[in-house]
Amino acid sequence: MSGFAAAMVLAAGRGERMRPLSDVLPKPALPLPEGPVVASAMRLAVVAGARRIVVNTWHLGAQMAAAAAEVALPGVEVLLSPEPTLMGTAGGLALARDRGLLDGEGPILVLNGDGVLDLELAPLAARHAASGDLVTLALRPHPDPRRWSRVVLAADGRVERMLPAGPAAPADNGMLYPGVMVVAREALARLPPGPGGIAQLLWEPALSAGRLGGAVVPGRWREVGTPTDYRELVVARLGDRAWVHSSASVAPSAVLRGALVGAGSRVAAEAVVRASVVAAGAQVGAGAEIRGSVLLGRVAAAPDEKLDGVLRAQGPPVC
């Protein structure tokens, strides 16, 4: 696959549906056994040939920057584009452009930083190179039209229309956009400075010009939209195993099954943690039993406390 001069990973958003967890960590910074959620997009960009990756930050920017720094990508330049106010998806691209962070030849690969992306992007790159598209979208067969919007492709690979989430007709071939696209230099240059969304400022102009394309790509995509999505993803990754961060403390007599114990957290003696996340400094007291729960930040389970299906999250004090 031909490389990209730069890739941009969008990681600045507030993550409203992920609250209260996103009050402690930005959604792309939430820990998984293989690194923070954003690591998926960053690694995919490298596989696609990018040797410079720009990550925008705004909500809890310091935590987002620290998460991006955790991802080891030898030989790849990782740059941050902090936003003084939330710029939106297109506004973030325009700001990174105006800062010179996206300079170079060829199109830009743009990836959402808040999902798990295990995709093969060769068909996307090939379609963009051959088509003259202003924007080319990676697409997947749609798993649930009632939940997510749909992209309808013509036989020649041009996007015909974009439909909101809702019941699909029997002949509807709407596809899912999993959060990866290629943006031509021409389209990037046309973006106005200031806040704005990708749908209005990139997709709609390209669609009107007949230059919004799509390519169906192999692989898997998983949304990490809500606390339940997040916990279920961790458990699916681990099975009955446990993952413990090097800075965490777990007593030898504690029992961990399908549990992630993240940075700075502690699980005391005789505690049981199953199908749960304890991270960002959270504490589990001696003899506590934690099942199907997420504890994140400045929170604790008291000694001998029993929690089942509980979310506890608290960030640092606001100065």
N, C-alpha and C positions, 0 to 999 in steps of 0.2 A: 504494500500500500504506500502511495506517495505520502510524504509528510506534510505537516502544516507548519507555517512560520510560527504560529502561536495558537494556543487554545485558551478559551476563557471558561472558567467554572463559576457559575452563579451561586453565591453562598451568602448573600447579604440580607435575605428576607427575615421577617419577624417570626414566621412559623406559628401562626395563631392556632391552628388545629392541633399542634403538638404541645400546647400549654397543658399543665404547668411545667413540663420538662424543659420547654424552650425558654422558661424564665431563668433557668440555670445554665443551659448550654444552647447555642444555636443548633437547630435541627441537623445541619451537616456535620456538626462537631460531636454528636452523640457517639459514644464508643460502641464498636463491634469487635468481635474477636480478631478480625483482620485489620483493625485500625478504625479511625473515625469514619462515619458515613461518607464524607467527602472523598475519602481515599479511592472509592470505586470510580468516580468520575475522573480523578486525577490519573489513576493508572490506565484507564481506558484511553485517555488522551495520549499518553506515552505510547501505548500499543499502536495507536493510529499514526504515530510518527512525530508528534509535537515535541519540540525541544525547549519550548518556553510555555509556561502555564501561568495565567493570570487568575487570581482568586479575588473576587470583590468581597468586601466586608462592610457591615454596618451594625446590625443588632449584635450586642455583646462582641464587639469587634476584636478585643484582645483574646477572648477564648477561641474565636474562629481562626485567628492568626496562629494561635498555638496549635490548634488541631491540624491546620495545613502543614505546619512545620514538622509534625510527627511523621508525615508520610515520606518515606525514604525513596527518592527517585534519582539515582545516580546519573550524572550527566545532564540533568534537566534543570533549567532555571525556573524557580517558582517566585513569582512576584505578587505582591498584594496591591489591591486598589481600594483603599479605605474610602468610604463615602461619608461626607459630613452630614448629609441627610439621605434618607432612602431614595435612591434614584429610579427604582423600578428596573425591570429586566433590560429594556432597551437603553434606558438612561445610564445604567451601569456600563454597558458596552460603549456608549458614546464617551463617557468619562474616561474609561481606560484608553480609548482611541486618542482622545485629546491630550492625555498624559504621555503619549508615545509608547505605551506598553504593548500595543498590538502592531507596531511597525514591522514591516517586512513584505515579502512577496507572497502572492497566493491567498486563498480564502482562509477564513478563521473557523476553527471548530469550536462550537459553543455547547456546553453541557450543563444541565442542572446538577447542582451539588447535593441534592437532598433525597436522591433515590439510589438504589443499588442497580448498577448497570453492568451487565455481563453480555455485551453485544459484539457482533462481528461487523465492523464498519466499512469493509471493502466495497460492498454494493453502494453505500452512501457516497463514498469518495468517487467511485466510478461514475455514478449518475451525475454528480455535480460537475466533474471534469468534462463530461461529454455534452451537457445539456444547455449551457448558458443560463442556468437558473440564477436568480438573485439570492434565493434561499432554497436549500434542499433539506427536507426533513427526514430523519430516520423514522421508520414506521414498523409497527408490529401488528399481527392479527389481534383484533380487539377482544379482550377477555370479558368485558362487562360494559356495554354501551350505556346502561342506565347510570353508571357511576362516573364515567369519563367521557369527554368530548370525542368526536370522530372526525377523521380526515378522509375525504373521498377522493380517490385517484382516478384519472382517466387512463385509458389503455396505454397512452404514450408516457405515463409517469408524471404528468402535470397534475397538480392539485386542482380539482374542480370546485370543491366547496368544503367548508368546515362547519360541522354541525355540533350543537350543544349536546350534553348528555341527555339521554332519553331513550324510550323504546325504539328499537330499530325495525325497519320493514324487512320482510323476508329476503328481498334481493339487495338489501343495503350491504355494501362491501366496505363500510367505514373502517378505518384503521386507527390504531392507538399511536399517539405521539409520546414516546417514552422520555423525552427531554434531551435529545441530541440533534443538532443541526449544523449545517455548513452555511456560512454567510460569505457571499462574495465581497471583494473589496469595494465594488461599486455600491452595494447596499450599505456597507459599513460607513462609507464616506457620506452617504445621504442622511444618515441619522442626525436629527437636530440635537444640539446640546440641551441638557436639562432632563428632568424626570419624564418617564414614559414607559409604556409596556411594549413587549415584542409583538403581540398580536396586532396592535394598532399601527405601530411604526415600522415594522419589518414585514410581517406576513400579509397584511391587507394590501399595501402597495405592490408587493410582488405578485399577489394573486390577481390584482387588477391589471397588471402588465402581462399576465400569462406566463410569469417567470417564477412561480412557486412550484417546486417539484418535490417528489418524495421517492424514497427507495425502501423497500421492505428488507429488513436486516435480520439475520438469524440471531438467536441468543435469548436471554432472559432479562426481564426488568421487574423490579419490585418496588412499589411505592413505600416510603417510610413517612406516612402522613400524620399518624396519630400515635399516642402512647401505646395503644393496643397493637398497632402495626409494628412499632419498634420492639416491644417485648416479644411478640411472636417471631419476629425475624431473628432476634438473638437466640431464642430457644431452638428455632429451626436450624440455625447454624451449629449449635452446640450438641443437640441431642441430650444424652445424659452426661456429657463431659462438663467440665468447668474451665473457665478462663479467668486467670488472676493477673492483674497488672503488676509489674515489677515493684511498684511503689506501694502496693496494697499489703495488708496484713491479715492473714487468715490463721486462726488457731489450729493446731494439729487435730484437735478433737471435733472441729466443725465439720459438717456434712454439706457438700455442695453437689447438686445435680442439675444440669442444665442451667448453670448460674454464671453470670459475668460479674466479677468484682473488679471495679475500675480503679483508676488512679486515686491514691490517697485514702481509700476506704478501708474499713476494718470489720472483720467478722470474728466475734469473740468465741470463747470455748463453748462447746456443746450446742452451738447454734446450728440450725438447719435452714439452708437456702435452696429452694427448688424452683426451676422455671422462672427465675427472677433476675433483675439487674440491681446491683448495689454499686453506685459509682459516684464520681466527683466529690469524694470525701464523705459519703454517707457511712453510718455506723450501725452495726447490728450487735446488740448486747448478748451477753451469755445466756444460752438456753432459749433464745428467741426462735420462732419458726416462721419463715417467710416463704410464701407460695404465690406464684402468679402475680408478682408485685414488682414495682419499680421504686427504688429509693435513690434520690439524686440530690446531691449538694449537702447543705447544712441541715440534714435531718437524721433521725436515728430511730431504730426499733429498740424499745426498752428491754432490759433483761426479762426473759420468759414471756415476752409479748408474742402474740400470734397474729400474723397478718396474712390475709388471703385476698388477692385481687385488689390491692391497695396501691394508690399512687401517692408518694410523698416527695415533694420537691421544694427546695428553697435555695435561692441564689445568695450571693454576698450582699451585705447591706448596701443600699444606695446612698452615696455620699452627697 
